[in-house]
Amino acid sequence: GDGDGDGSAAAGTGGGAAAFTLRSLLALSQAKAFDKRTTVLSYLVKVVERDDAPLLDFGDDLPTVPTATRVALNPLERECAGLIKGRDRLGAFLDEIRLAAPKVSVEATVSVEDTK
C-alpha cells in the first residue's frame, strides 16, 4: 500500500518518480488557493497548461501502469549494476591493452601501377 490506506498511487518511488495517493489528489481538489475560490488542483493545472502543456497528456501513459506495477525493480537494478561493472572492467582491460601495445606507425602508399 501507500501508507494512506487507500492502496493507490500514481507512480512508484524508484528511478526518481514521485508518488501521490488518490487521497492527496482529493485534498488538492478541495483545498482553496490564495484567492479562496480556486482549488489548488485547478491552479496547478492552469500553471501546467501555461508552462508545460504536453505534461497534461500523461493519460497516454496510463495503459502501461498496470504492467509496470508488476515489474520487480531489484533484479533490474542488480542486472544494471552488473552491466555497469562489466563495462568498467572492459574499459580497464582496453586501457591495459592500449598501454601494452607497441606504438606502430603504418604508412600506406599507393602507386599508379598498383591500381592497374
All heavy atoms as an XYZ file, in Angstrom:
844
protein
N       0.820     -1.190      0.000
C       0.000      0.000      0.000
C       0.850      1.234      0.000
O       2.064      1.205     -0.011
N       0.203      2.381      0.130
C       0.904      3.643      0.081
C       0.984      4.322      1.433
O       1.431      5.436      1.546
C       0.224      4.572     -0.927
C      -1.239      4.792     -0.585
O      -1.614      4.452      0.550
O      -1.974      5.307     -1.424
N       0.516      3.663      2.465
C       0.575      4.227      3.789
C      -0.668      5.026      4.150
O      -0.890      5.336      5.300
N      -1.502      5.400      3.197
C      -2.728      6.139      3.487
C      -3.916      5.202      3.633
O      -4.999      5.646      3.979
C      -3.045      7.135      2.354
C      -2.181      8.379      2.440
O      -1.594      8.615      3.512
O      -2.099      9.103      1.436
N      -3.730      3.948      3.307
C      -4.802      3.004      3.460
C      -5.714      2.893      2.255
O      -6.613      2.082      2.259
N      -5.523      3.724      1.231
C      -6.413      3.602      0.082
C      -5.824      2.717     -1.003
O      -6.478      2.411     -1.973
C      -6.817      4.968     -0.487
C      -5.665      5.757     -1.066
O      -4.549      5.207     -1.161
O      -5.879      6.918     -1.438
N      -4.555      2.302     -0.828
C      -3.952      1.323     -1.724
C      -3.739      1.800     -3.137
O      -3.666      0.998     -4.050
N      -3.650      3.081     -3.353
C      -3.467      3.557     -4.715
C      -2.400      4.630     -4.763
O      -2.302      5.465     -3.885
C      -4.780      4.124     -5.256
O      -5.236      5.152     -4.415
N      -1.586      4.564     -5.806
C      -0.581      5.589     -6.053
C      -0.404      5.697     -7.547
O      -0.544      4.725     -8.279
C       0.747      5.216     -5.391
N      -0.102      6.873     -8.027
C       0.016      7.079     -9.463
C       1.348      6.618     -9.996
O       1.459      6.288    -11.151
C      -0.191      8.551     -9.801
N       2.378      6.620     -9.194
C       3.702      6.231     -9.673
C       4.482      5.633     -8.521
O       4.225      5.936     -7.366
C       4.439      7.450    -10.230
N       5.466      4.800     -8.863
C       6.334      4.231     -7.849
C       7.369      5.246     -7.426
O       7.444      6.343     -7.943
N       8.220      4.873     -6.465
C       9.225      5.804     -5.990
C      10.598      5.489     -6.557
O      11.541      6.197     -6.289
C       9.285      5.793     -4.455
O       9.521      4.454     -4.021
C       8.006      6.337     -3.848
N      10.745      4.429     -7.351
C      12.032      4.101     -7.935
C      12.341      4.972     -9.135
O      11.462      5.516     -9.780
N      13.626      5.149     -9.408
C      14.034      5.885    -10.592
C      13.675      7.356    -10.568
O      13.577      7.997    -11.593
N      13.491      7.915     -9.379
C      13.211      9.328     -9.276
C      11.757      9.703     -9.483
O      11.415     10.870     -9.476
N      10.888      8.733     -9.678
C       9.470      9.043     -9.870
C       8.862      9.449     -8.535
O       9.202      8.917     -7.497
C       8.731      7.839    -10.440
N       7.973     10.408     -8.561
C       7.284     10.835     -7.360
C       5.924     10.157     -7.304
O       5.275      9.996     -8.326
C       7.126     12.350     -7.363
N       5.518      9.772     -6.122
C       4.233      9.089     -5.961
C       3.238     10.018     -5.302
O       3.611     10.926     -4.568
C       4.417      7.827     -5.120
N       1.977      9.796     -5.587
C       0.923     10.506     -4.882
C      -0.261      9.575     -4.756
O      -0.447      8.669     -5.557
C       0.536     11.816     -5.571
C       0.049     11.640     -6.987
C      -1.286     11.377     -7.250
C       0.933     11.738     -8.050
C      -1.739     11.221     -8.549
C       0.489     11.592     -9.352
C      -0.844     11.332     -9.607
N      -1.029      9.797     -3.727
C      -2.186      8.948     -3.488
C      -3.432      9.622     -4.018
O      -3.462     10.836     -4.238
C      -2.366      8.694     -1.983
O      -2.639      9.942     -1.341
C      -1.137      8.042     -1.375
N      -4.448      8.831     -4.227
C      -5.730      9.403     -4.630
C      -6.274     10.322     -3.538
O      -6.896     11.345     -3.818
C      -6.725      8.300     -4.953
C      -6.379      7.460     -6.187
C      -7.426      6.379     -6.397
C      -6.257      8.329     -7.421
N      -5.983      9.973     -2.300
C      -6.420     10.808     -1.179
C      -5.766     12.193     -1.251
O      -6.415     13.210     -0.995
C      -6.080     10.138      0.141
C      -6.632     10.898      1.348
C      -6.426     10.135      2.628
N      -7.288      8.965      2.601
C      -7.066      7.863      3.290
N      -6.021      7.770      4.064
N      -7.883      6.841      3.215
N      -4.478     12.244     -1.615
C      -3.812     13.550     -1.704
C      -4.377     14.363     -2.864
O      -4.499     15.587     -2.767
C      -2.298     13.391     -1.835
O      -1.951     12.763     -3.049
N      -4.746     13.713     -3.978
C      -5.393     14.436     -5.082
C      -6.741     14.994     -4.653
O      -7.104     16.121     -5.010
C      -5.585     13.516     -6.289
C      -4.398     13.332     -7.209
C      -4.762     12.387     -8.341
C      -3.909     14.641     -7.758
N      -7.472     14.223     -3.880
C      -8.760     14.690     -3.376
C      -8.560     15.929     -2.501
O      -9.304     16.900     -2.610
C      -9.465     13.582     -2.595
C     -10.828     13.933     -2.006
C     -11.811     14.327     -3.118
C     -11.370     12.766     -1.211
N      -7.521     15.901     -1.664
C      -7.245     17.056     -0.807
C      -6.906     18.282     -1.649
O      -7.347     19.391     -1.350
C      -6.099     16.731      0.154
N      -6.114     18.097     -2.723
C      -5.772     19.226     -3.600
C      -7.010     19.763     -4.311
O      -7.089     20.953     -4.607
C      -4.731     18.806     -4.644
C      -3.317     18.586     -4.147
C      -2.426     18.118     -5.302
C      -2.748     19.831     -3.507
N      -7.960     18.884     -4.608
C      -9.158     19.334     -5.309
C     -10.126     20.057     -4.368
O     -11.037     20.734     -4.823
C      -9.865     18.160     -5.989
O     -10.466     17.323     -5.021
N      -9.908     19.918     -3.062
C     -10.790     20.568     -2.093
C     -10.162     21.800     -1.446
O     -10.862     22.709     -1.038
C     -11.201     19.571     -1.007
C     -12.055     18.459     -1.556
C     -12.322     17.367     -0.540
O     -11.654     17.254      0.471
N     -13.312     16.535     -0.830
N      -8.830     21.825     -1.371
C      -8.145     22.958     -0.733
C      -8.225     24.178     -1.635
O      -8.046     24.085     -2.847
C      -6.685     22.582     -0.469
N      -8.483     25.304     -1.032
C      -8.605     26.549     -1.793
C      -7.245     27.231     -1.885
O      -6.448     27.214     -0.950
C      -9.614     27.496     -1.139
C     -11.016     26.922     -1.070
C     -11.581     26.672     -2.442
C     -12.988     26.079     -2.350
N     -13.525     25.715     -3.618
N      -6.999     27.844     -3.034
C      -5.750     28.569     -3.261
C      -5.836     29.949     -2.604
O      -6.776     30.252     -1.881
C      -5.489     28.683     -4.758
N      -4.871     30.779     -2.918
C      -4.741     32.096     -2.298
C      -5.965     32.989     -2.460
O      -6.236     33.842     -1.628
C      -3.510     32.816     -2.844
C      -3.469     32.871     -4.346
C      -4.082     33.912     -5.037
C      -2.838     31.871     -5.074
C      -4.062     33.955     -6.410
C      -2.817     31.919     -6.458
C      -3.430     32.965     -7.125
N      -6.752     32.799     -3.547
C      -7.915     33.671     -3.769
C      -9.177     33.146     -3.081
O     -10.245     33.739     -3.205
C      -8.159     33.876     -5.261
C      -8.590     32.599     -5.975
O      -8.719     31.543     -5.326
O      -8.789     32.661     -7.202
N      -9.070     32.046     -2.379
C     -10.172     31.433     -1.618
C     -11.304     30.897     -2.492
O     -12.324     30.460     -1.987
C     -10.757     32.418     -0.584
C      -9.753     33.024      0.348
C      -9.204     31.998      1.298
C      -8.327     32.702      2.335
N      -7.096     32.082      2.583
N     -11.152     30.937     -3.834
C     -12.181     30.387     -4.732
C     -11.623     29.238     -5.573
O     -12.272     28.229     -5.755
C     -12.715     31.470     -5.677
C     -13.500     32.561     -4.989
C     -13.952     33.572     -5.981
N     -12.793     33.920     -6.812
C     -12.678     35.003     -7.540
N     -13.664     35.850     -7.589
N     -11.608     35.249     -8.250
N     -10.433     29.414     -6.091
C      -9.799     28.418     -6.948
C      -9.199     27.315     -6.088
O      -8.574     27.594     -5.067
C      -8.663     29.070     -7.778
O      -9.194     30.211     -8.452
C      -8.072     28.110     -8.774
N      -9.393     26.069     -6.514
C      -8.762     24.978     -5.761
C      -7.282     24.907     -6.139
O      -6.866     25.363     -7.206
C      -9.423     23.617     -6.061
O      -9.163     23.262     -7.412
C     -10.914     23.646     -5.779
N      -6.507     24.334     -5.249
C      -5.077     24.179     -5.508
C      -4.874     23.327     -6.758
O      -4.025     23.630     -7.600
C      -4.357     23.564     -4.288
C      -2.905     23.263     -4.608
C      -4.463     24.490     -3.082
N      -5.673     22.286     -6.925
C      -5.548     21.427     -8.101
C      -5.836     22.209     -9.382
O      -5.097     22.095    -10.367
C      -6.468     20.215     -7.981
C      -6.347     19.166     -9.085
C      -4.928     18.608     -9.160
C      -7.337     18.041     -8.844
N      -6.893     23.034     -9.382
C      -7.204     23.852    -10.561
C      -6.068     24.812    -10.871
O      -5.702     25.007    -12.032
C      -8.490     24.644    -10.335
O      -9.578     23.782    -10.219
N      -5.499     25.413     -9.839
C      -4.372     26.323    -10.027
C      -3.176     25.587    -10.643
O      -2.558     26.074    -11.591
C      -3.984     26.972     -8.696
C      -2.748     27.829     -8.805
C      -2.797     29.073     -9.406
C      -1.523     27.362     -8.330
C      -1.663     29.858     -9.529
C      -0.384     28.127     -8.450
C      -0.454     29.375     -9.051
O       0.678     30.132     -9.173
N      -2.875     24.404    -10.117
C      -1.745     23.629    -10.656
C      -1.965     23.269    -12.124
O      -1.041     23.331    -12.940
C      -1.523     22.364     -9.824
C      -0.949     22.576     -8.432
C      -0.940     21.264     -7.654
C       0.437     23.188     -8.494
N      -3.192     22.895    -12.475
C      -3.494     22.563    -13.867
C      -3.282     23.785    -14.755
O      -2.705     23.688    -15.841
C      -4.929     22.008    -14.008
C      -5.343     21.911    -15.464
C      -5.026     20.642    -13.333
N      -3.723     24.962    -14.312
C      -3.522     26.193    -15.092
C      -2.051     26.500    -15.293
O      -1.623     26.895    -16.380
C      -4.227     27.375    -14.427
C      -5.728     27.322    -14.553
C      -6.389     28.484    -13.834
C      -7.896     28.329    -13.879
N      -8.584     29.388    -13.160
N      -1.250     26.302    -14.244
C       0.192     26.542    -14.347
C       0.820     25.574    -15.341
O       1.635     25.962    -16.184
C       0.874     26.434    -12.964
C       2.387     26.429    -13.093
C       0.423     27.583    -12.067
N       0.431     24.312    -15.283
C       0.967     23.312    -16.213
C       0.524     23.631    -17.644
O       1.330     23.545    -18.573
C       0.552     21.884    -15.803
C       0.905     20.874    -16.876
C       1.210     21.503    -14.488
N      -0.729     24.006    -17.835
C      -1.201     24.386    -19.178
C      -0.360     25.523    -19.741
O      -0.011     25.531    -20.918
C      -2.670     24.838    -19.125
C      -3.658     23.721    -19.014
C      -5.089     24.227    -18.862
O      -5.300     25.364    -18.350
O      -6.003     23.481    -19.241
N      -0.020     26.473    -18.905
C       0.759     27.631    -19.340
C       2.231     27.284    -19.589
O       2.817     27.712    -20.571
C       0.653     28.733    -18.286
C       1.390     30.023    -18.655
C       1.453     30.991    -17.506
N       2.369     30.454    -16.500
C       2.247     30.647    -15.194
N       1.247     31.359    -14.722
N       3.117     30.124    -14.357
N       2.831     26.503    -18.691
C       4.276     26.295    -18.713
C       4.750     24.999    -19.349
O       5.886     24.918    -19.802
C       4.840     26.368    -17.288
C       4.655     27.738    -16.661
O       4.390     28.706    -17.396
O       4.759     27.832    -15.422
N       3.897     23.966    -19.360
C       4.340     22.656    -19.860
C       3.135     21.837    -20.309
O       2.865     20.757    -19.785
C       5.123     21.918    -18.764
C       5.891     20.723    -19.295
O       5.935     20.527    -20.530
O       6.451     19.975    -18.468
N       2.414     22.349    -21.308
C       1.170     21.725    -21.767
C       1.300     20.242    -22.125
O       0.391     19.468    -21.828
C       0.587     22.512    -22.935
N       2.401     19.781    -22.752
C       2.493     18.345    -23.077
C       2.407     17.434    -21.848
O       2.032     16.280    -21.957
C       3.858     18.213    -23.755
C       4.124     19.566    -24.327
C       3.521     20.535    -23.336
N       2.724     17.975    -20.682
C       2.619     17.186    -19.455
C       1.186     16.731    -19.206
O       0.946     15.684    -18.608
C       3.134     18.009    -18.273
C       3.196     17.324    -16.920
C       4.115     16.099    -16.985
C       3.679     18.289    -15.862
N       0.233     17.479    -19.703
C      -1.174     17.122    -19.499
C      -1.584     15.890    -20.302
O      -2.672     15.361    -20.099
C      -2.077     18.311    -19.838
C      -1.896     19.522    -18.927
C      -2.758     20.675    -19.411
C      -2.208     19.166    -17.483
N      -0.732     15.411    -21.197
C      -1.006     14.203    -21.970
C      -0.607     12.941    -21.210
O      -0.474     11.876    -21.802
C      -0.267     14.255    -23.313
C      -0.773     15.370    -24.206
O      -1.957     15.750    -24.070
O       0.016     15.869    -25.028
N      -0.428     13.068    -19.885
C       0.006     11.913    -19.098
C      -0.951     10.735    -19.224
O      -0.561      9.589    -19.049
C       0.179     12.292    -17.623
C      -1.121     12.500    -16.897
C      -1.719     11.455    -16.228
C      -1.743     13.739    -16.886
C      -2.924     11.641    -15.561
C      -2.935     13.937    -16.228
C      -3.539     12.883    -15.562
N      -2.186     10.999    -19.558
C      -3.164      9.924    -19.703
C      -2.771      8.913    -20.769
O      -3.154      7.744    -20.695
N      -1.971      9.347    -21.736
C      -1.497      8.427    -22.770
C      -0.610      7.329    -22.184
O      -0.473      6.259    -22.760
C      -0.716      9.188    -23.856
C      -1.578     10.198    -24.594
O      -2.827     10.103    -24.516
O      -0.999     11.090    -25.248
N       0.013      7.610    -21.041
C       0.904      6.642    -20.401
C       0.182      5.692    -19.452
O       0.746      4.691    -19.035
C       2.008      7.374    -19.622
C       2.900      8.191    -20.526
O       3.103      7.774    -21.688
O       3.393      9.241    -20.080
N      -1.051      5.997    -19.113
C      -1.764      5.201    -18.112
C      -1.976      3.735    -18.494
O      -1.952      2.887    -17.600
C      -3.089      5.862    -17.750
C      -2.952      7.193    -17.004
C      -4.335      7.759    -16.701
C      -2.143      7.049    -15.738
N      -2.173      3.393    -19.769
C      -2.349      1.959    -20.072
C      -1.163      1.096    -19.663
O      -1.310     -0.102    -19.444
C      -2.544      1.932    -21.588
C      -3.107      3.274    -21.911
C      -2.432      4.220    -20.943
N       0.027      1.672    -19.518
C       1.200      0.884    -19.146
C       1.377      0.743    -17.640
O       2.198     -0.037    -17.188
C       2.486      1.505    -19.736
O       2.649      2.824    -19.194
C       2.418      1.570    -21.248
N       0.607      1.477    -16.855
C       0.780      1.452    -15.406
C       0.553      0.066    -14.808
O       1.386     -0.409    -14.027
C      -0.103      2.527    -14.722
C      -0.098      2.361    -13.208
C       0.385      3.917    -15.107
N      -0.533     -0.644    -15.137
C      -0.711     -1.970    -14.524
C       0.447     -2.924    -14.820
O       0.878     -3.675    -13.942
C      -2.019     -2.477    -15.137
C      -2.752     -1.243    -15.534
C      -1.689     -0.263    -15.949
N       0.958     -2.886    -16.022
C       2.096     -3.742    -16.370
C       3.334     -3.323    -15.592
O       4.076     -4.158    -15.077
C       2.372     -3.674    -17.886
O       1.188     -4.068    -18.571
C       3.508     -4.591    -18.281
N       3.563     -2.030    -15.488
C       4.747     -1.523    -14.793
C       4.726     -1.871    -13.312
O       5.777     -2.097    -12.715
C       4.857     -0.011    -14.980
N       3.552     -1.958    -12.713
C       3.484     -2.278    -11.285
C       3.902     -3.716    -11.002
O       4.234     -4.037     -9.881
C       2.069     -2.040    -10.711
O       1.139     -2.889    -11.379
C       1.657     -0.593    -10.827
N       3.909     -4.557    -12.023
C       4.301     -5.959    -11.833
C       5.797     -6.172    -12.052
O       6.290     -7.276    -11.856
C       3.498     -6.852    -12.775
C       2.018     -6.909    -12.426
C       1.294     -7.977    -13.223
N       1.270     -7.710    -14.648
C       0.309     -7.050    -15.280
N      -0.713     -6.592    -14.613
N       0.359     -6.860    -16.576
N       6.522     -5.142    -12.452
C       7.957     -5.274    -12.695
C       8.690     -5.179    -11.366
O       8.513     -4.231    -10.609
C       8.455     -4.168    -13.658
C       9.970     -4.198    -13.778
C       7.805     -4.324    -15.021
N       9.503     -6.174    -11.095
C      10.320     -6.170     -9.885
C      11.591     -5.372    -10.156
O      12.368     -5.711    -11.049
C      10.662     -7.597     -9.479
N      11.782     -4.293     -9.420
C      12.912     -3.406     -9.681
C      14.241     -3.948     -9.170
O      15.276     -3.692     -9.785
C      12.644     -2.023     -9.080
C      11.503     -1.252     -9.725
C      11.351      0.106     -9.072
C      11.724     -1.093    -11.216
N      14.242     -4.684     -8.073
C      15.508     -5.161     -7.513
C      16.311     -5.992     -8.510
O      17.515     -5.754     -8.666
C      15.273     -5.918     -6.212
C      14.867     -4.998     -5.078
O      15.114     -3.799     -5.127
N      14.232     -5.546     -4.064
N      15.722     -6.982     -9.194
C      16.509     -7.729    -10.179
C      17.021     -6.843    -11.319
O      18.143     -7.018    -11.793
C      15.534     -8.780    -10.715
C      14.488     -8.922     -9.667
C      14.389     -7.570     -9.026
N      16.222     -5.870    -11.744
C      16.667     -4.965    -12.811
C      17.834     -4.104    -12.343
O      18.787     -3.873    -13.089
C      15.517     -4.073    -13.279
C      14.391     -4.755    -14.028
C      13.264     -3.759    -14.324
C      14.899     -5.375    -15.317
N      17.764     -3.623    -11.105
C      18.855     -2.825    -10.556
C      20.132     -3.645    -10.456
O      21.211     -3.156    -10.771
C      18.461     -2.257     -9.190
C      17.412     -1.166     -9.284
C      16.844     -0.762     -7.931
O      17.077     -1.467     -6.923
O      16.156      0.267     -7.889
N      20.003     -4.904    -10.016
C      21.184     -5.777     -9.928
C      21.769     -6.031    -11.310
O      22.980     -6.026    -11.495
C      20.828     -7.096     -9.240
C      20.694     -6.983     -7.741
C      20.647     -8.344     -7.064
N      19.514     -9.157     -7.493
C      18.315     -9.125     -6.948
N      18.067     -8.321     -5.935
N      17.348     -9.898     -7.388
N      20.897     -6.263    -12.304
C      21.371     -6.507    -13.662
C      22.084     -5.271    -14.219
O      23.140     -5.379    -14.825
C      20.205     -6.897    -14.564
C      20.631     -7.286    -15.964
C      19.473     -7.777    -16.814
O      18.427     -8.161    -16.262
O      19.638     -7.770    -18.038
N      21.512     -4.102    -13.987
C      22.152     -2.863    -14.449
C      23.503     -2.665    -13.767
O      24.473     -2.270    -14.415
C      21.256     -1.660    -14.184
S      19.869     -1.545    -15.323
N      23.555     -2.925    -12.466
C      24.815     -2.788    -11.735
C      25.858     -3.748    -12.305
O      27.034     -3.378    -12.467
C      24.600     -3.042    -10.251
N      25.452     -4.970    -12.630
C      26.369     -5.940    -13.235
C      26.851     -5.492    -14.602
O      28.032     -5.648    -14.933
N      25.956     -4.933    -15.396
C      26.350     -4.430    -16.713
C      27.326     -3.265    -16.594
O      28.312     -3.183    -17.340
C      25.115     -3.998    -17.510
C      24.200     -5.121    -17.983
C      22.900     -4.552    -18.548
C      24.901     -5.990    -19.015
N      27.088     -2.385    -15.656
C      27.985     -1.242    -15.445
C      29.354     -1.727    -14.988
O      30.392     -1.256    -15.468
C      27.374     -0.249    -14.446
C      26.166      0.449    -15.084
C      28.401      0.770    -13.969
C      25.311      1.229    -14.115
N      29.363     -2.694    -14.086
C      30.629     -3.257    -13.596
C      31.391     -3.923    -14.748
O      32.597     -3.746    -14.899
C      30.346     -4.265    -12.486
C      31.548     -4.714    -11.725
C      31.120     -5.585    -10.544
C      32.283     -5.963     -9.682
N      31.856     -6.784     -8.543
N      30.667     -4.666    -15.591
C      31.293     -5.310    -16.746
C      31.839     -4.288    -17.728
O      32.931     -4.449    -18.276
N      31.076     -3.213    -17.960
C      31.552     -2.142    -18.842
C      32.829     -1.511    -18.296
O      33.785     -1.267    -19.035
C      30.477     -1.076    -18.984
C      30.891      0.083    -19.892
C      30.148      1.355    -19.616
N      30.396      1.793    -18.249
C      29.650      2.659    -17.608
N      28.582      3.162    -18.174
N      29.924      3.015    -16.375
N      32.858     -1.275    -16.994
C      34.041     -0.676    -16.375
C      35.247     -1.605    -16.467
O      36.367     -1.159    -16.744
C      33.754     -0.316    -14.917
C      32.737      0.812    -14.786
O      32.469      1.516    -15.794
O      32.206      0.991    -13.667
N      35.027     -2.896    -16.260
C      36.119     -3.873    -16.384
C      36.648     -3.917    -17.816
O      37.846     -3.990    -18.041
C      35.654     -5.262    -15.970
C      35.507     -5.446    -14.499
C      35.104     -6.869    -14.183
N      34.944     -7.059    -12.758
C      34.374     -8.113    -12.219
N      33.908     -9.083    -12.997
N      34.261     -8.212    -10.918
N      35.725     -3.896    -18.789
C      36.127     -3.905    -20.191
C      36.930     -2.655    -20.516
O      37.953     -2.726    -21.204
C      34.897     -4.003    -21.101
C      35.164     -4.006    -22.604
C      36.053     -5.186    -22.996
C      33.851     -4.045    -23.365
N      36.518     -1.512    -20.014
C      37.257     -0.276    -20.235
C      38.658     -0.350    -19.663
O      39.627      0.075    -20.310
N      38.778     -0.889    -18.457
C      40.098     -1.037    -17.835
C      40.969     -1.997    -18.639
O      42.169     -1.757    -18.847
C      39.943     -1.527    -16.396
N      40.373     -3.094    -19.127
C      41.105     -4.056    -19.940
C      41.600     -3.406    -21.228
O      42.755     -3.591    -21.633
C      40.198     -5.256    -20.242
C      40.833     -6.301    -21.114
C      41.876     -7.083    -20.652
C      40.377     -6.496    -22.412
C      42.454     -8.052    -21.460
C      40.952     -7.449    -23.224
C      41.995     -8.238    -22.752
N      40.753     -2.646    -21.876
C      41.159     -1.958    -23.114
C      42.258     -0.940    -22.840
O      43.180     -0.780    -23.655
C      39.951     -1.288    -23.770
C      38.911     -2.234    -24.353
C      37.690     -1.451    -24.833
C      39.484     -3.072    -25.475
N      42.190     -0.257    -21.715
C      43.257      0.679    -21.350
C      44.584     -0.052    -21.184
O      45.636      0.430    -21.624
C      42.910      1.422    -20.057
C      41.794      2.440    -20.251
O      41.511      2.812    -21.424
O      41.198      2.862    -19.230
N      44.535     -1.233    -20.561
C      45.754     -2.035    -20.381
C      46.327     -2.444    -21.734
O      47.546     -2.393    -21.946
C      45.466     -3.282    -19.545
C      45.235     -3.006    -18.085
C      44.906     -4.280    -17.315
O      45.287     -5.389    -17.762
O      44.265     -4.155    -16.259
N      45.463     -2.863    -22.643
C      45.920     -3.269    -23.971
C      46.559     -2.091    -24.688
O      47.619     -2.229    -25.311
C      44.754     -3.843    -24.807
C      44.332     -5.196    -24.236
C      45.137     -3.975    -26.273
C      43.107     -5.787    -24.886
N      45.939     -0.932    -24.609
C      46.493      0.263    -25.266
C      47.868      0.607    -24.727
O      48.754      1.005    -25.473
C      45.547      1.448    -25.086
C      44.315      1.362    -25.945
C      43.462      2.627    -25.822
N      42.148      2.403    -26.361
C      41.023      2.333    -25.666
N      41.041      2.523    -24.363
N      39.868      2.101    -26.252
N      48.050      0.462    -23.424
C      49.344      0.785    -22.819
C      50.398     -0.260    -23.171
O      51.578      0.070    -23.328
C      49.203      0.888    -21.298
C      48.403      2.084    -20.791
C      48.213      1.989    -19.279
C      49.096      3.394    -21.149
N      49.979     -1.525    -23.273
C      50.924     -2.607    -23.528
C      51.268     -2.752    -25.006
O      52.339     -3.257    -25.349
C      50.361     -3.925    -23.008
N      50.396     -2.326    -25.880
C      50.625     -2.499    -27.318
C      51.726     -1.556    -27.781
O      51.768     -0.396    -27.388
C      49.342     -2.222    -28.093
N      52.641     -2.080    -28.615
C      53.695     -1.209    -29.134
C      53.087     -0.172    -30.084
O      52.086     -0.417    -30.746
C      54.623     -2.165    -29.888
C      53.764     -3.335    -30.217
C      52.738     -3.432    -29.121
N      53.683      0.968    -30.076
C      53.222      2.019    -30.977
C      53.663      1.655    -32.388
O      54.844      1.518    -32.665
C      53.823      3.372    -30.582
C      53.470      3.811    -29.186
C      52.008      4.131    -29.086
C      51.683      4.605    -27.676
N      50.314      4.654    -27.374
N      52.730      1.465    -33.263
C      53.020      1.069    -34.630
C      52.551      2.176    -35.554
O      51.424      2.642    -35.459
C      52.312     -0.252    -34.993
C      52.576     -0.629    -36.441
C      52.745     -1.346    -34.058
N      53.405      2.562    -36.445
C      53.037      3.560    -37.432
C      53.046      2.890    -38.787
O      54.046      2.345    -39.210
C      54.030      4.720    -37.407
O      53.728      5.631    -38.427
N      51.921      2.888    -39.425
C      51.810      2.243    -40.723
C      51.475      3.312    -41.746
O      50.531      4.059    -41.596
C      50.699      1.167    -40.724
C      50.565      0.540    -42.098
C      50.983      0.128    -39.661
N      52.301      3.362    -42.795
C      52.012      4.286    -43.878
C      51.656      3.476    -45.100
O      52.356      2.563    -45.472
C      53.221      5.151    -44.169
C      53.513      6.169    -43.085
C      54.646      7.088    -43.469
O      54.851      7.352    -44.659
O      55.324      7.561    -42.541
N      50.587      3.816    -45.728
C      50.163      3.121    -46.930
C      50.416      4.043    -48.108
O      50.047      5.211    -48.102
C      48.688      2.768    -46.852
N      51.105      3.494    -49.074
C      51.336      4.257    -50.303
C      50.767      3.475    -51.452
O      50.895      2.264    -51.529
C      52.840      4.520    -50.526
O      53.517      3.284    -50.580
C      53.408      5.387    -49.423
N      50.136      4.167    -52.336
C      49.557      3.531    -53.497
C      50.187      4.178    -54.710
O      50.175      5.388    -54.873
C      48.025      3.734    -53.535
C      47.435      3.117    -54.791
C      47.396      3.146    -52.281
N      50.766      3.312    -55.549
C      51.355      3.845    -56.767
C      50.367      3.671    -57.911
O      49.412      2.909    -57.811
C      52.687      3.152    -57.090
O      52.407      1.796    -57.413
N      50.629      4.315    -58.987
C      49.768      4.202    -60.159
C      49.760      2.773    -60.658
O      48.741      2.261    -61.085
C      50.260      5.185    -61.260
C      49.448      4.989    -62.523
C      50.175      6.610    -60.769
N      50.900      2.067    -60.525
C      50.959      0.691    -61.010
C      50.089     -0.244    -60.169
O      49.566     -1.223    -60.687
C      52.425      0.218    -60.991
C      53.282      0.946    -61.992
C      54.735      0.507    -61.910
O      55.059     -0.346    -61.071
O      55.524      1.033    -62.683
N      49.934      0.027    -58.876
C      49.127     -0.832    -58.005
C      47.632     -0.763    -58.341
O      46.885     -1.658    -58.016
C      49.297     -0.422    -56.532
C      50.695     -0.733    -56.018
O      51.364     -1.599    -56.616
O      51.083     -0.112    -55.020
N      47.199      0.282    -58.984
C      45.793      0.439    -59.270
C      45.388     -0.095    -60.632
O      44.245     -0.047    -60.994
C      45.408      1.937    -59.191
O      46.183      2.670    -60.149
C      45.606      2.486    -57.800
N      46.361     -0.630    -61.394
C      46.036     -1.157    -62.731
C      45.464     -2.522    -62.670
O      45.687     -3.331    -61.893
C      47.280     -1.195    -63.623
C      47.736      0.187    -63.980
C      48.924      0.085    -64.901
C      49.426      1.480    -65.245
N      50.582      1.436    -66.063
